[in-house]
Amino acid sequence: MGISEGKITLYTAAAGVNPLQSLPICLDVGTNNESFLQDPDYKGIKAKRITGAEYDAFIKEVMDALKAWQPHILVQFEDFGNNNAFRLLEGYRHDMCAFNDDIQGTACITLAGLLSAARATGKPLKEHRVLFLGAGEAGTGIGELIAKYLHLKHGMTVEEGRQHCFFIDSKGLVCKSRTNLQHHKEPFAHDVEFCPDLKTAIEQLKPTALVGVSTIAKAFNEEILKALYKLNERPIIFPLSNPTSKSECTYQEAFKWTEGKVLFASGSPFDPITDNEGIVHYPAQANNAYIFPAVGYAAVLARSKEITDEMFVLSAEVLSQMTDMQELEQGRLFPPFQNIRAISKVLTARVAEHMVETGLGTPPEGVKDWENFVAANMWTASKL
């Protein structure tokens, strides 16, 4: 229950959702961990995990029960394995108000960070190339949202947008000459020469940004980061893997090997660095809590029929505009998290307004100013 309780608490802490209107749920479908099965103190179901049709029927029963209980309800999927996460998201996202934070929230906060970093370079995102280490479904989900942004904001087709994203998996560069690619990798199998490793791909593709979603600690070593820095005055380096022990590099390493020029965001927190001139440089943390509480609460307030990719693109764009150039120079690709309530107020209002404008949401009676309405509906402990 720890994850669902923690996430539901962030809805209240970050976006002001009334905790009495929130319900953490943990689905127990068994375990394949033999030590748990043999442990007399294990509290979960002592049976192998259900799969296939039985699993799908169970999930459907849960979702049907939630809809019957509350005709309009927001459902956030969290911590579902790759085998089920994308499949369930696609199966339910158009039928009810549901999203997956691991996929869409991660993609959104990464896009926001890339947009901020692009501003710091003086070049729009359409002039950047992003190379991913790791080609799992969560990583390609980031690529798809980047492509969606380039389509919506720069007039490219989604296919043209994907051409700005490249992926390295355990066998090398995902490209057209590869066979037997997994389904989610195929849209990013571009017609380029195969590269067997990350350094070769950097030298051949000349990316401006490097994103780590590999969970391979120290994969962004000195040779790799210096190769990227050689190509870019302000290299964008996002080691997103969690926890810290699996991060592709630390902020200290990225800062040192790029002579302090790095534009950095990570999945794990790192300490700031004071340079030789006494200037403090801050590592940005790509924290999904900037995104999912505000988007979710917007869907509740506007009673949105569904949550679309366009809403995550909008959220990323709005969040990226909350930092000025001075803050970007300090490394702050995101606004200070201690201001999360103020940040969420703006994001919630903009997304809710978009939901109504696109016909997916219904405005509450009497709403003229969405920010004022959101602020008035933010729960605080004083309302107990």
Rosetta blueprint (number, residue, H / E / L):
1 M L
2 G H
3 I H
4 S H
5 E H
6 G H
7 K H
8 I H
9 T H
10 L H
11 Y H
12 T H
13 A H
14 A H
15 A H
16 G L
17 V L
18 N L
19 P H
20 L H
21 Q H
22 S L
23 L L
24 P L
25 I L
26 C L
27 L L
28 D L
29 V L
30 G L
31 T L
32 N L
33 N L
34 E H
35 S H
36 F H
37 L H
38 Q H
39 D L
40 P L
41 D L
42 Y L
43 K L
44 G L
45 I L
46 K L
47 A L
48 K L
49 R L
50 I L
51 T L
52 G H
53 A H
54 E H
55 Y H
56 D H
57 A H
58 F H
59 I H
60 K H
61 E H
62 V H
63 M H
64 D H
65 A H
66 L H
67 K H
68 A H
69 W H
70 Q L
71 P L
72 H L
73 I L
74 L E
75 V E
76 Q E
77 F E
78 E L
79 D L
80 F L
81 G L
82 N H
83 N H
84 N H
85 A H
86 F H
87 R H
88 L H
89 L H
90 E H
91 G H
92 Y H
93 R L
94 H L
95 D L
96 M L
97 C E
98 A E
99 F E
100 N E
101 D H
102 D H
103 I H
104 Q H
105 G H
106 T H
107 A H
108 C H
109 I H
110 T H
111 L H
112 A H
113 G H
114 L H
115 L H
116 S H
117 A H
118 A H
119 R H
120 A H
121 T H
122 G L
123 K L
124 P L
125 L H
126 K H
127 E H
128 H L
129 R L
130 V E
131 L E
132 F E
133 L E
134 G L
135 A L
136 G L
137 E H
138 A H
139 G H
140 T H
141 G H
142 I H
143 G H
144 E H
145 L H
146 I H
147 A H
148 K H
149 Y H
150 L H
151 H H
152 L H
153 K H
154 H H
155 G L
156 M L
157 T L
158 V H
159 E H
160 E H
161 G H
162 R H
163 Q L
164 H L
165 C E
166 F E
167 F E
168 I E
169 D E
170 S L
171 K L
172 G E
173 L E
174 V L
175 C E
176 K L
177 S L
178 R L
179 T L
180 N L
181 L L
182 Q L
183 H H
184 H H
185 K H
186 E H
187 P H
188 F H
189 A L
190 H E
191 D L
192 V L
193 E L
194 F L
195 C L
196 P L
197 D L
198 L H
199 K H
200 T H
201 A H
202 I H
203 E H
204 Q H
205 L H
206 K L
207 P L
208 T L
209 A E
210 L E
211 V E
212 G E
213 V L
214 S L
215 T L
216 I L
217 A L
218 K L
219 A L
220 F L
221 N L
222 E H
223 E H
224 I H
225 L H
226 K H
227 A H
228 L H
229 Y H
230 K H
231 L H
232 N L
233 E L
234 R L
235 P L
236 I E
237 I E
238 F E
239 P E
240 L L
241 S L
242 N L
243 P L
244 T H
245 S H
246 K H
247 S L
248 E L
249 C L
250 T L
251 Y H
252 Q H
253 E H
254 A H
255 F H
256 K H
257 W H
258 T L
259 E L
260 G L
261 K L
262 V L
263 L E
264 F E
265 A E
266 S E
267 G L
268 S L
269 P L
270 F L
271 D L
272 P L
273 I E
274 T E
275 D L
276 N L
277 E L
278 G L
279 I L
280 V E
281 H E
282 Y L
283 P L
284 A E
285 Q E
286 A L
287 N L
288 N H
289 A H
290 Y H
291 I L
292 F H
293 P H
294 A H
295 V H
296 G H
297 Y H
298 A H
299 A H
300 V H
301 L H
302 A L
303 R L
304 S L
305 K L
306 E L
307 I L
308 T L
309 D H
310 E H
311 M H
312 F H
313 V H
314 L H
315 S H
316 A H
317 E H
318 V H
319 L H
320 S H
321 Q L
322 M L
323 T L
324 D L
325 M H
326 Q H
327 E H
328 L H
329 E H
330 Q L
331 G L
332 R L
333 L L
334 F L
335 P L
336 P L
337 F H
338 Q H
339 N H
340 I H
341 R H
342 A H
343 I H
344 S H
345 K H
346 V H
347 L H
348 T H
349 A H
350 R H
351 V H
352 A H
353 E H
354 H H
355 M H
356 V H
357 E H
358 T L
359 G L
360 L L
361 G L
362 T L
363 P L
364 P L
365 E L
366 G L
367 V L
368 K L
369 D L
370 W H
371 E H
372 N H
373 F H
374 V H
375 A H
376 A H
377 N L
378 M L
379 W L
380 T L
381 A H
382 S H
383 K H
384 L L
